[in-house]
């Protein structure tokens, strides 16, 4: 079976592993405490990870897609400063259970979507 690691450069894997781990840990912590969370991200910039969030100004309970769109827009506006990014969101599976989806992107055009179990 082919893995994304088979065709992804080692430096990109290392960045993905870093922002993925931070995103997953934060998501699982929030799910454990609050049972849900709004989308957020981690950006790798010059060797450091920075957490990012957004508020679309739609009240106390905005749609998650609106929050994600604002996160995407923010990352696009900072693209020259970002080496890699993880966008993390709470999703509902067809079975009704919660899951975490993490979208990873690297400045060298590598992208990956993971839903760890």
N, C-alpha and C positions, 0 to 999 in steps of 0.2 A: 504494500500500500504506500502510495506517495504521500509525503508530508510537506507542508509549506516550508519546513526547514530545509528540505532537499534543494530548493531553488532560491532561497533567501540568503543574502550575504550575512556573515557572522555579526558585523556591526549593526545591521538592521535588526537581526534577531535579538541582540542584546538590548537595544532600545525598546523593542516591542515587549520583551520580557519585563523590563523595568516598569514601563507605564501600565502594562497589563496587570502586573502584580499589585501595584498601588491601587489601580482602579477596582480590581476584584476585592481586595481587602477592605477598601472603603465601602463598596457596595454591600458586601456580606455583613459588615458591621451595622450599616443603616437598616438593612432588611431585618437583622436580628433585633434591633432596638425599636424600629418604627413600622416594620412590615412593608415599607415602600420608600421610594425616594424619587426626587426629580433628577433628570439627566444632569450629568456633570462631566468634566473631563480632566485629564492630566496632560500637560504639554511638557515635552523634553526640550529645554532651551540651554544650549551651551553646557551640557552635562548636568543640569539640575532639573528636577521635576517640579512643576508649578500646577497647583490645582486651579481649575477654572469653572465658573458657574455663570449662569445668565438669568436675568429676570426680564421676560418679555413685556412686563407691565400690564398683565391681564388679570390682576387680582391675586387672591391667596391660593387659588387652585388652577393654574394655567394648564393647558393641554401639554403633555410631554413633547409632542412634535414641535410645538412653538418654541419650547425651551431648546430642543435640539437644533432647530434652524438657526437660532441666535448663537448657539455654541459654534456651529459650522461657519457662520458669517464672521464671528470673532476670530476664529482660527485662520480663515482666508485673509483677513485684514492683517494678520501677524505672520503670514506664511514665510517671510524672509528671516524671521527670528526663531522659528520652530523647527526642530529636527524631527520630532515624531509626536504624535498625539493619540490619545485614547479617549473616545467618547463612550461613556458608560450610561446605560439606561436599564430600567426595571421593565421587564416584559412579562406578559401573561402567555403561558403555553396553551395549546388547545385543550389540555387536560384541566385547565383552570389553575394550575400551580404557577408560582412566581419563578422567574429565571432572570439571569443577568445577561445582557448582550453588551459586548465590548467591540467597538469598531476601531481598528488601528490603522493609522496612516503614517507614512514616512515621507520625508521631503524628496526622496529619490523615486517616488511613484509606486512604492510598495503599499498595498492595502490588504487588510484581512479583517474578517468579521468572525468573532468567536462567541459562543454561548456555552460557557463551561457548565458541567453538570455536577 
